[in-house]
Amino acid sequence: MKYYAGLDVSQQTTSICIVDEEGKTVAERKVASCPEAISEALEPFAVTRAGLETGPLSVWPSGRVSKRGDDFLRRSLYEAANALLTRIPRFSALKSWGLRIARRGGYRKAKVAVARKLAVILHAMWISGEPFRWSSQEPGDLASLQ
């Protein structure tokens, strides 16, 4: 059976999650952030592929989007990114970021990048319970700009 590992590295500790080829979690561990401790934790599983997460916007080393997971959710996030970049006239930091990517690499790559960032934002909103903010400023601060 093939095993895959995700590593969330911080300065003190590294969180390790190992999943099988069906996506089921096999093991979760927290070890010191040193090569010896990490390799010792991964050794019993003969990991096929490892992904490194060093921040909320990190990508897998292959640089492409996996087709694993919920197809409907993936398509919905892509459609939302498409709408944000092409149909919604209101600007936000997310739209501005996506348009910069579109200028460099084309709209397809920009839509995938924005869809992934939307997923990260939605997950953070779900965990924290905060509503979406179009800008980093508070609503009261925006009223003074008008």
GIVENDA-V732464 format. One line per field, one symbol per residue. burial: # if it has 16 or more other C-alpha atoms within 10 Angstrom, else .. A space follows every 10 residues. Layout:
burial=???
//
This chain:
burial=..#######. ...####### .........# #.#....#.. ##..#.#..# #.#.....#. .......... ...#..##.# ##.##..... ...##..##. ##....#..# #########. .#........ .......... ......
//
